[in-house]
Amino acid sequence: MTTTLRAIRAAVLLPLALLLAGAAPAAHATPGHGLPGNWLRLAVTRGDARSSDTRGVLLLCDPPQGHAHAARACRQLAAAGGDIDRIPRRSGVRCPMLYAPVTASAHGVWEGRRVDYRHAFSNSCALGARTGAVFDLSA
């Protein structure tokens, strides 16, 4: 192999190898990596998708903290195995037929499994009736 060909090969392959080596750990990293136990980054956005009216918190469950209703939210999540869709709907709650959309999202780790949740609700009453204390970010 000629010196020129080796130089071209090294110039192409070395940056590619460095790029791939640097990208590998980032592909497996989780936001908030290193947090112990069960945790979720929660957000509620009021309005349509273009709205910037978003509130968010970091819910930690070992021990419960970071959320106004952390203990109750963690109990409900534990009973549902960390699956927000499995939280039982609050019985007896009647929500008005008022369209004031809210979008709830949660990202984190529960019992070692990644949690990614996003759902739009017609209003905050429907959100609370369906997800319990998890997205109740009021003080």
C-alpha positions as CSV (number, residue, x, y, z in Angstrom):
1,M,0.0,0.0,0.0
2,T,1.4,3.4,-0.9
3,T,2.1,6.1,1.6
4,T,-0.6,8.4,0.0
5,L,-3.2,5.6,0.2
6,R,-2.4,5.0,3.9
7,A,-2.6,8.7,4.7
8,I,-6.0,8.9,3.0
9,R,-7.3,5.8,4.7
10,A,-6.1,7.1,8.1
11,A,-7.7,10.5,7.5
12,V,-11.1,8.9,6.7
13,L,-11.2,6.0,9.2
14,L,-9.7,7.7,12.3
15,P,-12.4,10.5,12.6
16,L,-15.1,7.9,11.8
17,A,-13.8,5.6,14.6
18,L,-13.7,8.5,17.1
19,L,-17.2,9.6,16.1
20,L,-18.6,6.2,16.6
21,A,-16.7,5.7,19.9
22,G,-18.0,9.0,21.3
23,A,-21.6,8.3,20.2
24,A,-21.9,4.9,21.8
25,P,-22.2,6.0,25.4
26,A,-24.5,8.8,24.6
27,A,-27.0,6.5,22.9
28,H,-27.5,4.6,26.1
29,A,-27.5,7.5,28.5
30,T,-30.7,8.5,30.2
31,P,-31.7,12.0,31.1
32,G,-31.0,12.4,34.8
33,H,-28.7,9.3,34.7
34,G,-27.4,8.4,38.1
35,L,-30.5,9.2,40.1
36,P,-31.2,6.4,42.5
37,G,-34.5,4.5,42.7
38,N,-37.7,5.4,41.0
39,W,-38.0,8.9,39.5
40,L,-40.0,10.7,36.8
41,R,-39.5,14.1,35.2
42,L,-43.1,15.4,34.9
43,A,-44.5,18.2,32.9
44,V,-48.0,19.6,32.2
45,T,-48.5,22.1,29.3
46,R,-51.7,24.1,29.2
47,G,-53.1,25.0,25.8
48,D,-52.2,23.7,22.4
49,A,-48.9,22.3,21.2
50,R,-47.5,25.8,20.5
51,S,-48.1,26.9,24.1
52,S,-45.2,27.7,26.4
53,D,-47.3,27.5,29.6
54,T,-45.5,24.5,31.0
55,R,-45.0,23.5,34.6
56,G,-42.7,20.7,35.6
57,V,-41.1,18.9,38.5
58,L,-38.8,16.0,39.2
59,L,-40.6,13.3,41.3
60,L,-38.3,11.1,43.3
61,C,-39.9,8.2,45.1
62,D,-37.0,6.8,47.2
63,P,-38.0,8.6,49.5
64,P,-40.9,10.6,48.0
65,Q,-39.8,14.2,47.3
66,G,-39.7,17.0,44.7
67,H,-43.5,17.1,44.1
68,A,-46.3,18.8,46.2
69,H,-48.1,15.4,46.5
70,A,-45.0,13.1,46.2
71,A,-46.0,10.5,48.8
72,R,-49.5,10.0,47.2
73,A,-48.1,10.1,43.6
74,C,-45.5,7.5,44.5
75,R,-48.0,5.2,46.2
76,Q,-50.3,5.4,43.1
77,L,-47.4,4.7,40.8
78,A,-46.2,1.8,42.9
79,A,-49.7,0.2,42.8
80,A,-49.7,0.6,39.0
81,G,-46.2,-0.8,38.6
82,G,-45.0,2.6,37.3
83,D,-47.4,2.5,34.4
84,I,-49.4,5.7,34.4
85,D,-52.1,4.2,32.2
86,R,-52.8,1.6,34.9
87,I,-53.6,4.2,37.6
88,P,-57.3,3.6,38.3
89,R,-59.7,6.4,37.3
90,R,-61.0,8.4,40.2
91,S,-64.5,7.2,40.9
92,G,-67.3,9.8,41.3
93,V,-65.4,12.6,39.5
94,R,-67.6,14.5,37.0
95,C,-65.6,16.8,34.8
96,P,-67.2,19.7,32.9
97,M,-67.4,19.4,29.1
98,L,-65.1,22.4,28.7
99,Y,-62.3,22.3,26.2
100,A,-59.1,23.7,27.8
101,P,-56.5,21.2,26.6
102,V,-53.6,20.1,28.7
103,T,-50.8,17.7,27.8
104,A,-49.0,15.6,30.4
105,S,-45.7,14.0,29.9
106,A,-43.4,11.8,32.1
107,H,-39.9,10.5,31.4
108,G,-37.8,8.6,33.8
109,V,-37.1,5.2,35.4
110,W,-39.4,2.9,37.4
111,E,-38.1,-0.4,38.8
112,G,-35.2,-0.2,36.3
113,R,-37.5,0.2,33.2
114,R,-37.6,3.4,31.2
115,V,-40.9,5.4,31.4
116,D,-42.0,7.5,28.5
117,Y,-45.5,8.9,28.7
118,R,-47.3,11.6,26.8
119,H,-51.1,12.2,26.6
120,A,-53.4,15.1,25.8
121,F,-56.5,15.6,27.9
122,S,-59.5,17.8,27.2
123,N,-59.0,19.7,30.4
124,S,-57.2,19.6,33.8
125,C,-60.2,17.9,35.5
126,A,-59.9,15.0,33.0
127,L,-56.2,14.8,33.6
128,G,-56.6,14.6,37.3
129,A,-59.4,12.1,37.1
130,R,-57.3,9.8,34.9
131,T,-53.8,10.1,36.4
132,G,-54.5,10.7,40.1
133,A,-51.9,12.7,42.0
134,V,-49.1,12.1,39.6
135,F,-49.7,15.3,37.5
136,D,-51.2,17.3,40.3
137,L,-48.4,19.9,40.4
138,S,-50.4,22.4,42.5
139,A,-48.8,23.4,45.9
